[in-house]
Structures are given as C-alpha cells and as structure tokens.
Amino acid sequence: MLPNHRPLVVAEQFGVLESLFPGRIDMGLGRSVGFTDGVRRALGRDKGDAEDFEAQIQELLGWFRGTSPPACTPVPRRV
C-alpha cells in the first residue's frame, strides 16, 4: 500500500481496523507500484515512489510510535 498511499492514510486505516478488531489485524507492507499510469496519477504517485520505500516505512512507524503528531495509536473499543 505504501507506494500507492501516504503513510498517514495507511496508519489511519490500520488503526481503525485494529480498534474495531483488536489483535485480529495484521499489516503486510509491499513496495509495488502496480496499476496503470492513470491510477498512479489519481493516487498522486509514480513509479519512482517505490525508491522512497524506506522513508515511507519510517514515516509510517512514526505515526504508530507517536513521534509524528498526531499519533495514530489504536484505542480499544468499548462495548
């Protein structure tokens, strides 16, 4: 997802799913910039964005560690 979505978006989506289903969501990360040129343009990405994968991982981790304000830390759901 990272080459196609901003790290904040990935963190937000993962955080929401983890809040809804604690302990049942796993995150897998890949660096493919598949899709057609039109889809990549719509997502604001291009083929070269896969080269920034390490930086994207570090930014994503920053959202979960709370070092990138605001933090995207899953909150347990209260029933």
VEXDREN-2710 file (C-alpha; in Angstrom, 1 decimal):
% VEXDREN-2710
k/r/px/py/pz
1/MET/0.0/0.0/0.0
2/LEU/2.8/2.5/0.8
3/PRO/3.9/3.3/-2.7
4/ASN/0.2/4.0/-3.6
5/HIS/-1.0/5.7/-0.4
6/ARG/0.5/8.2/2.0
7/PRO/1.9/6.7/5.3
8/LEU/-0.7/8.6/7.3
9/VAL/-3.6/7.0/5.3
10/VAL/-2.1/3.5/5.9
11/ALA/-1.7/4.3/9.6
12/GLU/-5.3/5.6/9.9
13/GLN/-6.8/2.6/8.1
14/PHE/-4.8/0.2/10.1
15/GLY/-5.6/2.0/13.4
16/VAL/-9.4/2.0/12.7
17/LEU/-9.4/-1.7/11.8
18/GLU/-7.3/-2.6/14.9
19/SER/-9.7/-0.6/17.1
20/LEU/-12.7/-2.5/15.7
21/PHE/-11.0/-5.9/15.8
22/PRO/-8.2/-5.9/18.4
23/GLY/-5.5/-8.4/17.8
24/ARG/-7.0/-9.7/14.6
25/ILE/-5.5/-7.3/12.0
26/ASP/-2.0/-7.9/10.5
27/MET/-0.2/-5.4/8.4
28/GLY/1.7/-6.6/5.4
29/LEU/3.8/-4.0/3.5
30/GLY/4.9/-4.1/-0.1
31/ARG/6.6/-1.7/-2.4
32/SER/4.9/-2.5/-5.7
33/VAL/3.8/0.5/-7.7
34/GLY/1.5/-1.6/-9.9
35/PHE/-1.6/-0.2/-11.5
36/THR/-1.9/1.8/-14.7
37/ASP/-0.4/5.2/-15.2
38/GLY/-3.9/6.7/-14.8
39/VAL/-4.5/5.1/-11.4
40/ARG/-1.0/6.1/-10.2
41/ARG/-1.7/9.7/-11.3
42/ALA/-5.1/9.7/-9.4
43/LEU/-3.2/8.5/-6.3
44/GLY/-0.6/11.1/-6.7
45/ARG/2.2/8.6/-7.2
46/ASP/4.6/7.5/-9.9
47/LYS/6.9/4.5/-10.5
48/GLY/9.8/6.3/-8.7
49/ASP/8.0/6.4/-5.4
50/ALA/9.0/2.8/-4.7
51/GLU/12.5/4.1/-4.3
52/ASP/11.4/6.0/-1.2
53/PHE/10.1/2.9/0.5
54/GLU/12.5/3.0/3.4
55/ALA/11.5/6.6/4.2
56/GLN/7.8/5.7/3.9
57/ILE/8.3/2.9/6.4
58/GLN/10.0/5.2/8.8
59/GLU/7.2/7.8/8.5
60/LEU/4.6/5.1/9.0
61/LEU/6.3/3.8/12.1
62/GLY/6.5/7.4/13.4
63/TRP/2.7/7.6/13.3
64/PHE/2.4/4.5/15.4
65/ARG/5.2/5.4/17.8
66/GLY/3.8/8.8/18.4
67/THR/6.8/10.7/17.0
68/SER/4.7/12.2/14.2
69/PRO/2.0/14.3/15.7
70/PRO/-0.8/13.4/16.0
71/ALA/-0.2/9.7/16.8
72/CYS/-2.3/7.0/15.2
73/THR/-2.5/4.7/18.1
74/PRO/-5.4/2.2/18.1
75/VAL/-7.7/2.7/21.1
76/PRO/-9.5/-0.4/22.4
77/ARG/-13.2/-0.4/21.6
78/ARG/-15.6/-0.2/24.5
79/VAL/-18.8/-2.3/24.2
END
